[in-house]
Amino acid sequence: MKASVLALGGLLSLTTTALAALDPIVIKGSKFFNSKSGEQFYFKGVAYQPRTGLTSANPDPLADVEGCKRDVAVFKDLGINSIRVYEVDYTNDHDECMKMLEDAGVYLLLDMPSPKYSINRADPYWDHDMMSHWTAKVDAFAKYGTQVAAWIAGNEVANDVDSTPSAAFVKAAIRDMKAYLRSKDLETPVGYADNDDMKIRMNLINYFNCGDKATRADFYGINIYRWCGDQTDFQTSGYADVTKNMTGYSIPSLLTEFGCNINRPRTFPEVKSLYGSDMSGTFSGGIMYEYSEEDNEFGIVKATYGDSSFEKTEDYDNFKKAMAAAKPQGVKMSSYSPKDKDSTCPSVSSDWKVSADALPPTPSQERCQCMLDSLGCT
């Protein structure tokens, strides 16, 4: 079924009337809270990275004004409160799209890396050039304040035993980007998203929440695709095991991607557990993968860059229904007293090739130049 923004019947006013900024989302213990209302905050979001019709070498859905007019109205129809965006071009103007998202009450989770400037699991490094691109992205979005709810410093970087050394470079990046945000008087949390690999997941979970607080992730995300249709449930899907792993964790956790597509149309039975009694005491909601239908066939709409029309896939109404029923019962910030302890760093082993106290240094242009200047001809 083809539709347009107008067909959504006034669900969203796309005017430029100034509204108050979104309430700050803060962390206390292992939970997110709306700092003004004191209510626990749960992410009810979608991964948002449309690629069909893209002509630029640098994907940036938050600079596609026509696409934002189309999609923010859809977000409103779905009843979501957040989106995760993986790639933007920080040199573009994002004001119009960000204003539409703000008016709709939609927060942004934004990945710091881009494909060109990301930590390579096979040959990891963290240098001044990469960090400068990450800080430029932070600078470009700093003016949107509380609308940027969280930054993600790595997505599935270490994904098997052999690539675990890359985790140290991600942790160094978290350390340095947290320091950079503080230097700009920004309190936006910085987290990591893993790939739910059974062999290394507990070491990863513990590693990013151990040691010096300045180096630890502020929250932890899990990309999980285990619950595949109605033939599985909370126990048989493995979601119960994942929840058990995160119970007692001292920082917030959320599903940074979910939504197995082996069986379509997807019915999203995991949403009931995620926002219900099975998981809502442990997880702070999640991000369904993904909004737009691409070659990997995960989308709930079909849309093209620069085109106001869209087509719902067979998953759309099922996801909307699941989200409408998601009414998690959280705690009030004022009555919540965290008691969880920080994790113990994993020891080096056959399954974990990272020393707990060995992190790459903070990149320094001056240090690099000094090294170059010291080199003489022989």
VOGU-3710 file (C-alpha; in Angstrom, 3 decimals, decimal comma):
1> mkasvlalgg> 0,000/0,000/0,000  1,459/3,346/-1,099  1,014/6,321/1,170  2,284/9,824/1,688  2,892/12,120/4,633  -0,458/13,832/4,003  -2,219/10,475/4,087  -1,359/10,091/7,734  -4,104/12,554/8,478  -2,383/15,282/10,436
11> llsltttala> -0,521/12,972/12,764  2,382/15,382/12,814  2,675/19,110/12,303  5,852/19,822/10,380  5,874/23,530/11,122  8,878/25,431/12,387  7,156/26,612/15,549  9,710/26,503/18,343  9,009/24,013/21,095  10,877/23,299/24,282
21> aldpivikgs> 13,836/20,953/23,985  13,253/17,320/24,817  13,600/16,464/28,494  17,103/15,289/29,425  17,519/11,526/29,688  19,958/10,659/32,461  21,481/7,535/33,944  21,157/6,442/37,541  22,616/3,048/38,289  21,462/0,559/35,685
31> kffnsksgeq> 18,515/2,573/34,401  17,697/5,577/32,238  15,360/8,254/33,592  13,599/11,356/32,363  15,299/13,871/34,640  12,303/16,209/34,720  9,485/13,759/35,343  11,593/11,268/37,279  10,003/8,429/35,295  12,128/5,537/34,083
41> fyfkgvayqp> 12,849/5,865/30,366  12,590/2,975/27,942  13,837/3,233/24,372  11,061/2,316/21,958  12,852/2,813/18,681  13,828/1,737/15,202  17,130/1,606/13,366  16,973/4,357/10,754  19,400/4,227/7,834  17,506/4,364/4,501
51> rtgltsanpd> 19,756/3,467/1,574  17,449/2,990/-1,441  17,931/5,793/-3,955  21,033/7,122/-2,251  23,272/9,066/-4,631  25,801/10,529/-2,187  28,920/8,663/-1,105  28,133/9,681/2,478  24,736/8,388/3,649  22,867/10,878/5,802
61> pladvegckr> 19,134/10,405/6,389  19,083/13,391/8,763  19,936/15,722/5,887  17,181/14,399/3,570  14,459/16,910/4,404  11,851/15,311/2,154  12,603/11,930/3,662  12,368/13,331/7,179  8,964/14,876/6,482  7,790/11,482/5,266
71> dvavfkdlgi> 9,383/9,358/7,980  8,889/11,455/11,102  5,152/11,332/10,442  5,472/7,546/10,260  7,433/7,495/13,525  4,549/9,338/15,118  2,090/6,789/13,736  4,213/3,961/15,149  4,382/5,567/18,580  8,168/5,306/18,902
81> nsirvyevdy> 10,326/7,646/20,959  13,788/7,073/19,485  15,790/6,173/16,405  19,275/4,786/15,991  21,236/6,288/13,098  24,515/4,665/12,051  25,859/7,132/9,487  25,611/10,878/8,953  27,756/13,431/7,151  28,666/15,957/9,829
91> tndhdecmkm> 29,280/18,669/7,201  25,576/18,686/6,234  22,802/20,819/7,681  20,608/18,753/10,008  18,513/21,516/11,524  15,239/20,803/9,712  15,248/17,072/10,327  16,299/17,443/13,939  13,537/19,996/14,526  10,957/17,582/13,104
101> ledagvylll> 12,237/14,812/15,360  12,178/17,110/18,373  8,594/18,178/17,665  7,645/14,503/17,455  9,353/13,680/20,756  11,914/11,402/19,124  15,366/11,032/20,666  18,491/10,127/18,712  21,045/7,385/19,346  23,955/8,120/17,038
111> dmpspkysin> 26,947/5,973/16,181  30,272/7,776/16,377  32,131/5,673/13,777  31,509/5,593/10,045  32,675/2,829/7,696  35,764/4,847/6,727  36,571/5,963/10,255  35,900/2,980/12,481  38,011/0,561/14,465  38,898/-2,415/12,254
121> radpywdhdm> 38,563/-5,654/14,209  41,229/-7,371/12,055  43,769/-4,536/12,263  42,652/-2,229/15,063  44,044/1,224/15,696  42,856/4,426/17,353  44,605/7,509/16,031  44,248/11,277/15,784  42,692/11,183/12,317  39,923/8,819/13,374
131> mshwtakvda> 39,263/10,650/16,613  39,090/14,001/14,803  36,248/12,704/12,636  34,383/11,424/15,691  34,816/14,716/17,531  33,661/16,618/14,434  30,449/14,597/14,516  29,999/15,389/18,201  30,580/19,079/17,463  27,995/19,061/14,668
141> fakygtqvaa> 25,303/17,558/16,908  26,193/19,310/20,161  23,768/22,139/19,432  20,844/19,704/19,574  21,506/19,171/23,250  19,300/16,680/25,048  17,802/15,435/21,787  20,916/13,283/21,344  20,192/10,723/24,048  23,278/8,558/23,557
151> wiagnevand> 26,378/7,910/21,463  27,577/4,457/20,387  31,360/4,113/20,059  31,456/0,681/18,464  29,124/-1,797/16,814  30,050/-5,492/16,845  33,776/-4,698/16,622  35,046/-7,768/18,474  32,852/-10,556/17,124  34,919/-13,690/17,784
161> vdstpsaafv> 37,860/-14,825/19,895  40,512/-13,787/17,380  39,188/-10,230/17,198  38,971/-9,647/20,975  42,153/-7,469/20,980  40,120/-4,817/19,159  38,033/-4,324/22,320  40,938/-2,454/23,938  40,893/0,093/21,112  37,146/0,581/21,482
171> kaairdmkay> 37,555/1,060/25,219  40,286/3,639/24,594  37,934/5,415/22,196  35,181/5,409/24,836  37,625/6,899/27,358  38,704/9,673/25,000  35,259/10,509/23,652  33,796/10,681/27,147  36,576/13,105/28,045  35,911/15,141/24,902
181> lrskdletpv> 32,196/15,365/25,676  32,986/16,535/29,211  35,302/19,204/27,807  32,320/20,527/25,849  30,066/20,455/28,928  28,054/17,613/27,404  26,831/14,743/29,569  25,617/12,458/26,775  26,421/8,815/27,608  28,729/6,740/25,413
191> gyadnddmki> 28,102/3,020/24,988  28,979/-0,081/23,012  26,855/-2,565/21,021  27,910/-6,218/20,762  26,904/-9,040/18,433  25,746/-11,548/21,081  28,502/-14,060/20,303  28,092/-16,869/22,826  31,801/-17,573/23,220  32,955/-14,062/24,071
201> rmnlinyfnc> 29,807/-12,234/25,194  30,327/-12,483/28,952  33,918/-11,326/28,648  32,773/-8,372/26,547  29,950/-7,535/28,941  32,353/-7,535/31,886  35,223/-5,815/30,068  33,256/-2,714/29,130  32,069/-2,295/32,729  35,293/-2,898/34,648
211> gdkatradfy> 38,277/-0,858/35,730  38,596/2,909/35,864  35,203/4,597/35,512  36,679/6,993/32,948  37,286/4,067/30,591  34,025/2,185/31,119  31,021/2,311/28,834  28,091/4,302/30,195  25,631/1,727/28,851  25,786/-1,587/27,038
221> giniyrwcgd> 23,874/-2,634/23,940  23,192/-6,093/22,537  22,323/-6,770/18,906  20,229/-9,919/19,069  18,328/-11,910/16,452  17,453/-15,091/18,324  13,670/-14,821/18,685  12,412/-15,907/15,279  8,639/-15,910/15,139  5,870/-17,355/17,241
231> qtdfqtsgya> 7,298/-20,870/17,333  9,813/-19,771/19,970  9,309/-18,010/23,289  11,217/-16,195/26,024  12,929/-19,389/27,183  13,552/-21,276/23,954  14,726/-18,191/22,055  17,588/-17,635/24,474  16,247/-14,258/25,577  15,946/-15,612/29,115
241> dvtknmtgys> 19,667/-16,430/29,124  20,575/-12,975/27,833  18,411/-11,365/30,513  20,052/-13,486/33,194  23,484/-12,402/31,939  22,584/-8,728/32,360  20,780/-9,018/35,697  22,816/-7,215/38,354  24,817/-5,263/35,767  25,637/-1,836/37,161
251> ipslltefgc> 25,085/0,224/33,988  22,008/0,345/31,746  21,569/-2,245/29,018  19,297/-2,232/25,998  18,761/-4,154/22,795  20,531/-1,951/20,245  19,154/-4,176/17,452  16,445/-6,834/17,486  13,998/-8,410/15,059  14,803/-11,765/13,437
261> ninrprtfpe> 13,470/-11,921/9,869  13,676/-15,655/9,154  9,873/-15,824/9,267  7,913/-13,053/7,564  5,699/-11,306/8,186  7,390/-10,668/11,501  5,019/-10,570/14,453  7,532/-9,242/17,014  6,566/-11,472/19,968  9,794/-10,439/21,735
271> vkslygsdms> 8,390/-6,938/22,252  5,960/-8,245/24,875  8,836/-9,728/26,885  11,171/-6,785/26,353  8,711/-4,270/27,791  6,946/-6,659/30,155  7,825/-8,436/33,362  10,324/-10,783/31,671  12,860/-8,081/30,795  11,789/-4,551/31,721
281> gtfsggimye> 13,454/-4,751/35,122  16,797/-5,438/33,437  16,715/-3,826/29,992  15,878/-0,237/29,063  13,944/-1,124/25,926  15,387/-1,508/22,472  15,772/-0,601/18,825  13,997/-2,701/16,204  16,056/-3,414/13,083  15,093/-1,771/10,825
291> yseednefgi> 12,859/0,971/9,447  13,416/0,815/5,681  13,282/-2,250/3,462  16,699/-2,816/1,915  18,438/-5,778/0,272  18,611/-7,593/3,619  14,783/-7,536/3,933  14,323/-6,235/7,478  12,225/-3,147/6,732  8,740/-2,152/7,800
301> vkatygdssf> 8,429/0,440/5,007  9,744/0,832/1,470  11,000/4,347/0,831  13,404/6,185/-1,468  15,662/9,144/-0,787  14,005/12,430/-1,736  10,570/10,856/-2,377  7,615/11,728/-0,148  5,773/8,459/-0,789  6,304/5,195/1,026
311> ektedydnfk> 4,885/1,696/1,075  4,242/-0,349/4,173  5,659/-3,854/4,234  3,719/-6,718/5,761  5,646/-6,179/9,018  4,431/-2,616/9,610  1,081/-3,146/11,270  2,425/-5,993/13,398  5,187/-3,786/14,757  2,798/-0,897/15,363
321> kamaaakpqg> 0,446/-3,198/17,263  3,287/-4,624/19,344  4,560/-1,170/20,269  1,085/0,063/21,176  0,825/-2,773/23,685  4,285/-2,072/25,157  3,655/-0,316/28,463  6,609/-1,039/30,736  6,175/-0,425/34,457  9,382/1,238/35,595
331> vkmssyspkd> 10,490/2,773/38,859  10,685/6,387/39,951  14,163/7,883/40,033  13,578/9,246/43,531  12,765/5,807/44,965  15,484/3,887/43,127  18,654/3,036/45,050  21,223/1,228/42,868  22,989/-1,654/44,583  24,631/-3,410/41,628
341> kdstcpsvss> 28,434/-3,702/41,605  30,826/-2,951/38,768  32,101/-5,954/36,830  35,397/-7,754/37,353  37,736/-7,503/34,394  38,150/-10,807/32,533  41,549/-12,483/32,653  43,565/-13,245/29,554  42,684/-16,746/28,340  42,286/-18,824/25,200
351> dwkvsadalp> 38,916/-17,098/24,665  39,973/-13,582/25,661  43,135/-11,965/24,348  42,947/-8,600/26,096  44,830/-7,459/29,176  42,540/-5,566/31,533  44,924/-2,661/32,139  46,467/-2,249/28,674  44,772/0,485/26,632  46,142/2,447/23,673
361> ptpsqercqc> 47,092/6,034/24,550  44,945/9,042/23,784  45,740/10,180/20,215  47,870/13,326/20,100  48,794/15,267/16,983  51,615/16,945/18,892  53,055/13,593/19,984  52,966/12,302/16,409  54,644/15,433/15,084  57,287/15,227/17,764
371> mldslgct> 58,015/11,641/16,752  58,314/12,637/13,107  60,582/15,555/13,944  62,858/13,229/15,902  63,488/10,995/12,914  66,722/11,790/11,138  68,306/10,619/7,906  70,770/7,727/8,092
//
